[in-house]
Amino acid sequence: MTGGAMLKAIQTKILLAILAALLVIAGALAYRRHAAARAALLREQQEYEKFRQEVEQDKKRRSSAAAGEGKVWQKYIP
């Protein structure tokens, strides 16, 4: 091998190593972005579920109070 061909081979290997490193970094960033989006979605779902449960409990409280009024008035009818 001549000096020029050997230098070109080394440069090619270095270029491939740099490209591989950049690919790994890009993959890590994409995974991190995906994980953050998934965590945000999970947090949003949990907040929605908590809100929905609070609404259901509030409905039950109001419904039970209104449902009991008819029974109270029936006791006072002679």
Beta strands, then each sheet from edge to edge (+ up, - down):
end
